Amino acid sequence: MPHRRPPRARTASRLVRWAFGLACASALTACGGPTAIRGEDEVGFDDQAMSTGLDKRDLQKLLHENLKALQASAVIERWRSESGPVVAVVPLRNETSEHVDSALEALTSDIETVLVNAGGVRVVSLQNQATIMEEIRRQHADGFAPGDVARWGKQVGARYFVTGKVFSADERIEGERRVQYMMFIQVIEAETSVILFQHKSTVTKGVI
């Protein structure tokens, strides 16, 4: 029969191991090891650029500037005079080398939310139109043909489409790098394919 330590001995042993682990963790922190934090706990942490790549803050800034221009444009007055026309938002096309497709999908919902809360239009979600969304994704890389836009508008009952793209320009010299990211937003009338609004916003990131 194996020898078993008394309960007090086992408890003391666990306490020793716990204290040793705590001391090791404290030593790592004191020696400059990485520490997990929340953004709101560190002033300016959410504003710092971790790389020259596109991040959430960049995309939100680009979108905010475009939507601000849209809300001040003549197309808004047109929508108000039409008593709630139906608008559909097409996911923005990614023409950068960044893997931000899922983030751009999320921006679609942000645009829809702004349009809904602003009033004046009715928003139809293309995310619920699986067949059309698949077709749009397949053709979106080369832009929209006028006939396609009119047909999609009839299929989903949308009179207008909000769409756009994100693209970039990259410059390097002597170890330094500057990348300009641009977001381009358009409002297209489905029946005529006429562009009623367009605006471009820019954010620059670099390593100097």
C-alpha positions as CSV (number, residue, x, y, z in Angstrom):
1,M,0.0,0.0,0.0
2,P,1.6,3.4,-1.1
3,H,2.5,5.9,1.6
4,R,0.1,8.9,1.6
5,R,1.1,12.2,3.1
6,P,-1.2,13.6,5.9
7,P,-3.8,16.2,4.8
8,R,-1.8,19.0,6.5
9,A,1.3,18.1,4.5
10,R,-0.6,18.1,1.2
11,T,-2.2,21.5,2.0
12,A,1.2,22.9,2.9
13,S,2.7,21.6,-0.4
14,R,-0.1,23.2,-2.4
15,L,0.5,26.5,-0.7
16,V,4.2,26.3,-1.4
17,R,3.6,25.6,-5.2
18,W,1.0,28.4,-5.4
19,A,3.4,30.9,-3.7
20,F,6.2,29.8,-6.0
21,G,4.0,30.3,-9.1
22,L,3.0,33.8,-7.9
23,A,6.6,34.7,-7.3
24,C,7.6,33.6,-10.8
25,A,4.7,35.6,-12.4
26,S,5.7,38.7,-10.4
27,A,9.4,38.3,-11.4
28,L,8.4,38.1,-15.1
29,T,6.4,41.3,-14.8
30,A,9.2,43.0,-13.1
31,C,11.6,42.0,-15.8
32,G,9.5,43.6,-18.5
33,G,7.4,40.6,-19.7
34,P,4.2,41.3,-21.6
35,T,1.2,42.3,-19.6
36,A,-2.4,41.9,-20.7
37,I,-4.4,45.2,-20.5
38,R,-7.7,46.7,-21.6
39,G,-7.7,49.6,-24.0
40,E,-9.6,51.9,-21.6
41,D,-7.0,51.1,-18.8
42,E,-4.1,52.7,-20.9
43,V,-4.5,56.2,-22.1
44,G,-4.1,56.4,-25.8
45,F,-3.7,52.7,-26.3
46,D,-6.6,52.5,-28.8
47,D,-5.1,55.3,-30.8
48,Q,-1.6,53.9,-31.2
49,A,-0.7,52.4,-34.6
50,M,0.6,48.8,-34.1
51,S,1.7,48.6,-37.7
52,T,1.1,50.2,-41.2
53,G,-1.8,47.8,-41.8
54,L,-5.5,48.8,-41.7
55,D,-7.1,48.4,-38.3
56,K,-10.5,48.9,-36.9
57,R,-9.8,52.6,-36.0
58,D,-8.7,53.4,-39.5
59,L,-11.7,51.8,-41.1
60,Q,-14.1,53.6,-38.6
61,K,-12.4,56.9,-39.4
62,L,-12.6,56.4,-43.1
63,L,-16.3,55.4,-42.9
64,H,-17.2,58.3,-40.5
65,E,-15.8,60.9,-42.9
66,N,-17.7,59.4,-45.9
67,L,-21.0,59.1,-44.1
68,K,-20.6,62.7,-42.8
69,A,-20.3,63.8,-46.4
70,L,-23.2,61.7,-47.4
71,Q,-25.5,63.1,-44.7
72,A,-24.7,66.7,-46.0
73,S,-25.2,65.8,-49.6
74,A,-28.1,66.6,-52.0
75,V,-29.0,62.9,-52.3
76,I,-30.3,63.0,-48.7
77,E,-32.7,65.8,-49.6
78,R,-33.8,63.8,-52.7
79,W,-34.6,60.8,-50.5
80,R,-36.6,62.9,-48.1
81,S,-38.7,64.2,-51.0
82,E,-39.4,60.6,-52.2
83,S,-41.1,59.5,-48.9
84,G,-38.9,56.6,-47.9
85,P,-37.3,55.0,-51.0
86,V,-35.7,51.6,-50.5
87,V,-31.9,51.5,-50.3
88,A,-29.6,48.5,-50.2
89,V,-25.9,48.5,-49.1
90,V,-23.4,46.4,-51.1
91,P,-20.3,45.3,-49.1
92,L,-17.3,47.5,-49.9
93,R,-14.8,46.0,-52.3
94,N,-11.3,45.3,-50.9
95,E,-8.6,46.4,-53.3
96,T,-5.7,46.4,-50.8
97,S,-3.4,43.6,-49.8
98,E,-4.8,43.7,-46.3
99,H,-7.0,40.8,-45.0
100,V,-9.9,43.0,-44.0
101,D,-12.8,41.4,-45.9
102,S,-14.6,40.4,-42.7
103,A,-14.1,43.9,-41.2
104,L,-15.6,45.4,-44.4
105,E,-18.5,43.1,-44.1
106,A,-19.1,44.5,-40.6
107,L,-19.0,48.1,-42.0
108,T,-22.0,47.1,-44.1
109,S,-24.0,46.8,-41.0
110,D,-22.7,50.1,-39.7
111,I,-23.8,51.9,-42.9
112,E,-27.2,50.2,-42.7
113,T,-27.5,51.3,-39.1
114,V,-26.7,55.0,-39.9
115,L,-29.2,55.0,-42.7
116,V,-32.0,53.4,-40.6
117,N,-31.4,55.8,-37.7
118,A,-31.2,58.9,-39.9
119,G,-34.7,58.1,-41.3
120,G,-35.9,59.1,-44.7
121,V,-35.2,55.7,-46.3
122,R,-36.1,52.1,-45.9
123,V,-33.1,49.7,-45.9
124,V,-33.3,46.3,-47.3
125,S,-30.6,43.9,-46.2
126,L,-28.8,42.1,-49.0
127,Q,-27.3,39.7,-46.4
128,N,-30.8,38.1,-46.4
129,Q,-30.7,37.8,-50.2
130,A,-28.3,34.9,-50.5
131,T,-28.5,34.4,-54.2
132,I,-28.1,38.0,-55.1
133,M,-25.3,38.5,-52.6
134,E,-23.4,35.6,-54.1
135,E,-23.8,37.1,-57.6
136,I,-22.7,40.5,-56.4
137,R,-19.6,39.1,-54.8
138,R,-18.7,37.2,-57.9
139,Q,-19.0,40.3,-60.2
140,H,-18.0,43.0,-57.8
141,A,-14.3,42.6,-58.5
142,D,-14.7,44.2,-61.9
143,G,-17.3,46.8,-61.0
144,F,-21.0,46.8,-61.8
145,A,-22.4,46.8,-65.3
146,P,-25.4,49.2,-65.6
147,G,-27.7,46.3,-66.6
148,D,-26.7,44.3,-63.5
149,V,-27.5,47.2,-61.2
150,A,-30.9,47.7,-62.6
151,R,-31.7,44.0,-62.5
152,W,-30.5,43.6,-58.9
153,G,-32.6,46.7,-57.9
154,K,-35.8,45.0,-59.3
155,Q,-35.0,41.7,-57.6
156,V,-34.6,43.2,-54.1
157,G,-37.0,46.2,-54.6
158,A,-34.2,48.7,-54.0
159,R,-34.2,52.0,-55.8
160,Y,-30.7,53.0,-54.7
161,F,-27.5,51.1,-53.9
162,V,-24.7,52.4,-51.5
163,T,-21.4,50.8,-52.4
164,G,-17.7,51.5,-52.7
165,K,-14.2,50.2,-52.2
166,V,-11.0,50.5,-50.2
167,F,-7.7,50.8,-51.9
168,S,-4.1,51.8,-51.1
169,A,-0.9,53.5,-52.3
170,D,2.4,52.2,-50.8
171,E,5.7,54.2,-50.8
172,R,9.1,53.0,-49.5
173,I,12.4,54.7,-49.3
174,E,15.6,54.0,-47.2
175,G,13.8,51.9,-44.6
176,E,10.9,54.3,-44.2
177,R,7.4,53.5,-45.4
178,R,4.2,55.4,-46.0
179,V,0.9,53.8,-46.9
180,Q,-2.2,55.8,-47.8
181,Y,-5.5,54.0,-47.5
182,M,-8.5,55.4,-49.3
183,M,-12.2,54.6,-48.9
184,F,-14.5,55.5,-51.8
185,I,-18.3,55.6,-51.3
186,Q,-20.9,55.9,-54.0
187,V,-24.7,56.1,-54.2
188,I,-26.1,54.6,-57.4
189,E,-29.6,54.9,-58.7
190,A,-30.6,51.3,-59.7
191,E,-32.9,52.1,-62.6
192,T,-30.4,54.4,-64.5
193,S,-27.0,53.4,-62.9
194,V,-26.4,57.2,-62.5
195,I,-24.0,58.0,-59.6
196,L,-25.8,60.5,-57.4
197,F,-23.1,60.8,-54.7
198,Q,-19.4,59.9,-54.3
199,H,-16.8,60.8,-51.8
200,K,-13.3,59.7,-50.9
201,S,-11.7,59.7,-47.5
202,T,-8.0,59.0,-46.7
203,V,-5.9,57.9,-43.8
204,T,-2.1,57.7,-43.8
205,K,0.1,55.4,-41.8
206,G,3.9,55.0,-41.8
207,V,7.1,53.8,-40.3
208,I,9.7,56.6,-40.0
